[in-house]
Amino acid sequence: MRFVSDLFDPEPARWGLRGDPWVWRAMSEKLAGVALPPSAGEVERLLRATFDRVVGVELAIEAAPWVFREEFAHGGLSSGSVHLDTWRAELLPALVDRARARLDG
């Protein structure tokens, strides 16, 4: 069986801000044991809903390019900052692409 959490391995080589890897890992943990849905569209909806819950913003409507979340602050200048624009443009699309490759393969 394929799980949504499998999409999170490996981690990306680059992030937007220092909170992003912590969000990535939190999402992977929340989705552990969840079966991979049968379509890329369903995977995308699940990933977006999980992101919204983990970060506490609705990515589709939040206008800010980034938000600060204390729970993702683990040291460093931009610690705790989640770069929403990077999640919109790169990280979530990469996860959906990984899902598409698994579903097509």
Secondary structure as GFF3:
##gff-version 3
##sequence-region A 1 105
A	DSSP	three_ten_helix	4	8	.	.	.	ID=ss1
A	DSSP	alpha_helix	20	30	.	.	.	ID=ss2
A	DSSP	alpha_helix	40	55	.	.	.	ID=ss3
A	DSSP	beta_strand	66	68	.	.	.	ID=ss4
A	DSSP	three_ten_helix	70	72	.	.	.	ID=ss5
A	DSSP	beta_strand	81	83	.	.	.	ID=ss6
A	DSSP	alpha_helix	84	86	.	.	.	ID=ss7
A	DSSP	pi_helix	87	91	.	.	.	ID=ss8
A	DSSP	alpha_helix	92	104	.	.	.	ID=ss9
###
